[in-house]
Amino acid sequence: DEHVPTLFRKIKSGIFPIPEYLNKSVVSLLCNMMQVDPMKRASIEDVKKHEWFQKDLPEYLFPSPVEQ
């Protein structure tokens, strides 16, 4: 959105379009990540543990045990 106040209003509303072709698991993850209330919003740990993030994830994206 080119009008910044309008853009911020949209962000604060928490309403955003979700493409129909996305599977339910990724929609669930996106909705958790886009929560307006920061106390309800997914943390990095929540995202890393989410089923969609774990599914078919390339090995190089997993942190080594030493990094954890």
C-alpha contacts under 8 A as a table, 3 or more apart, distances in Angstrom:
res1	aa1	res2	aa2	distance
1	D	4	V	6.85
1	D	6	T	7.12
1	D	7	L	5.49
2	E	7	L	7.47
3	H	6	T	5.43
3	H	7	L	6.28
4	V	7	L	4.92
4	V	8	F	6.22
5	P	8	F	5.14
5	P	9	R	6.19
6	T	9	R	5.02
6	T	10	K	6.25
7	L	10	K	5.13
7	L	11	I	6.26
8	F	11	I	4.98
8	F	12	K	6.09
9	R	12	K	5.16
9	R	13	S	6.18
10	K	13	S	5.15
10	K	14	G	6.78
10	K	15	I	6.79
10	K	16	F	7.95
11	I	14	G	5.58
11	I	15	I	7.31
11	I	36	V	7.95
12	K	36	V	6.33
13	S	36	V	7.32
14	G	34	M	6.80
14	G	35	Q	6.53
14	G	36	V	5.59
18	I	22	L	7.63
18	I	27	V	7.40
19	P	22	L	5.95
20	E	23	N	7.98
22	L	26	V	6.58
22	L	27	V	6.53
23	N	26	V	5.70
23	N	27	V	6.37
24	K	27	V	5.04
24	K	28	S	6.10
25	S	28	S	5.14
25	S	29	L	6.41
25	S	51	E	7.17
25	S	52	W	5.72
26	V	29	L	4.98
26	V	30	L	6.10
26	V	52	W	5.92
27	V	30	L	5.09
27	V	31	C	6.07
28	S	31	C	5.25
28	S	32	N	6.27
29	L	32	N	5.17
29	L	33	M	6.18
29	L	47	V	7.11
29	L	50	H	7.04
29	L	52	W	7.41
30	L	33	M	5.01
30	L	34	M	6.01
31	C	34	M	5.13
31	C	35	Q	6.27
32	N	35	Q	5.53
32	N	40	K	7.65
32	N	41	R	5.61
32	N	42	A	5.27
33	M	41	R	5.53
33	M	42	A	5.01
33	M	43	S	7.74
33	M	47	V	7.82
34	M	41	R	6.69
35	Q	38	P	6.79
35	Q	40	K	6.37
35	Q	41	R	4.81
35	Q	42	A	7.64
36	V	40	K	7.83
36	V	41	R	7.04
37	D	40	K	5.44
37	D	41	R	6.19
38	P	41	R	4.88
42	A	45	E	7.81
42	A	46	D	5.44
42	A	47	V	6.36
43	S	46	D	4.98
43	S	47	V	6.30
44	I	47	V	5.09
44	I	48	K	6.15
45	E	48	K	5.06
45	E	49	K	6.14
46	D	49	K	5.21
46	D	50	H	6.08
47	V	50	H	5.16
47	V	53	F	6.77
48	K	53	F	6.00
48	K	54	Q	7.04
49	K	53	F	6.93
49	K	54	Q	6.72
50	H	53	F	5.41
50	H	54	Q	6.41
51	E	54	Q	5.16
51	E	55	K	6.13
52	W	55	K	5.22
53	F	57	L	6.70
54	Q	57	L	5.66
57	L	61	L	6.83
57	L	62	F	7.81
58	P	61	L	5.73
58	P	62	F	7.46
59	E	62	F	5.56
60	Y	63	P	7.50
63	P	66	V	7.97
63	P	67	E	6.02
63	P	68	Q	6.74
64	S	67	E	5.40
64	S	68	Q	6.83
65	P	68	Q	5.34
